[in-house]
Amino acid sequence: MATAEKTQEKAHTNGANGHANGSSKNIPFLEPMQFAKDMSEMGMKVVRGMNILKNMTDDDLAVGQTPREKVLDIDFGKIKLYRYKSNNITCKVPLLINFAVVNKEYIIDIQPDRSFAKKMLELGHDVYTIDWGYPTRADRYRTMEDYMDYLDQAIDYIRKTSPNKKANLMGVCQGGTAAIIYSSLFPHKINTLTTAVTPFEMRLENTVMFKWAQHVDPDPIADAHGMISGEAMNAGFLMVKPMQRMEKFHMFLNMMDDKPKVQNFLRMEKWLFDSPGQPGEAYRTYTRRVFMGNELSDGKLTVDGRLVDMNNIQMPVLTIYASHDHLVPPESTRPIHEKVGTKDKTLVEFPGGHVGVFVSSAAQKHVAPAISQWLAARSNV
């Protein structure tokens, strides 16, 4: 369709010029033969694409294919700690990758050729991750303190395998916010802290989602529903850039006869809409105190009566933000670098979007090796 679109654009341009000159002669509004050819090619593309989709199986869309084993059950098995299998561990301190509780952790292992977890294993790291499960209404009273306790159980298990009895903690998105809080409360357990595309500074007037959050009352939502469903949160995320989804499916239409690209697209769609809900009490606290109150960035947040003091974060800190992130813009993440207490701190910009930090081809070539090198320099001493 690209050729037809260019033809139409050219026609409109020429038409405008013709009218301006008082003439309508030789205005090629449409080239019928080229248009017919483009439409025929698109029709064949759709037919081939439909055949690919019809014959696609669950195996074609498999995610999380890097071998791993469950090593710890938390909260009666509702939450699980996994360790990726490796015979190539050269980094002395194990790495825990903590993702947001409202997303599934397998985004770090979405497919074999774009697996952040697999790449970190190849680079010599002992990699763990937490599957936060799918909370139900029975979990409506889980609090932020509960999640800190669950994270602490995972960290304590990992520390048993570490020569310095510490862990390298990497937090992604909301998981990075939790990692900051944890590292302030338990600094003696963390060797290094890495945050990636992490919301921290919440007073951003020019960002749609952050502005919305200032006008949300979490109390009636938490009281009435007990759980904030993944579907409700996804609806909010989609409304941040509503036209983007239409653009995405236009892109899909143009590649739907390419099976590998179709697989990549559908794996990402699977992850995007495989969204666990959030327990009401944890949602209430996070929304009112961290998002609306900006208490973490302002140095006023308390957990179990303990102040989350950024000056307690004296371990090395790596802060990563994405230049084109529309969900967690750079202005939200960069202040982490400014407010942590440590002198050993590094700020890195990734030229991409929110999820691209892990799933893009550039991430495999540049982001994972850069993180690995930074960690190794601070873990093998």
VENQUIBEL-V82552 format. One record per run of one state. SS is the DSSP state (a for helix, b for strand, c for the rest). FROM is the first residue (numbers start at 1). TO is the last residue. Records with the same first field share a line. If there is no record, write none. Layout:
SS: FROM-TO, FROM-TO
This chain:
c: 1-1, 21-31, 55-57, 62-67, 75-78, 85-94, 99-104, 110-111, 115-115, 123-126, 132-136, 140-143, 160-166, 173-173, 186-186, 197-207, 214-217, 226-226, 229-229, 241-241, 256-258, 273-277, 293-294, 299-301, 304-305, 308-309, 313-315, 323-329, 334-334, 340-344, 351-355, 360-360, 378-381
a: 2-20, 32-54, 58-61, 105-109, 112-114, 116-122, 137-139, 144-159, 174-185, 187-189, 208-213, 218-225, 230-240, 242-255, 259-272, 280-292, 295-298, 310-312, 330-333, 335-339, 356-359, 361-377
b: 68-74, 79-84, 95-98, 127-131, 167-172, 190-196, 227-228, 278-279, 302-303, 306-307, 316-322, 345-350
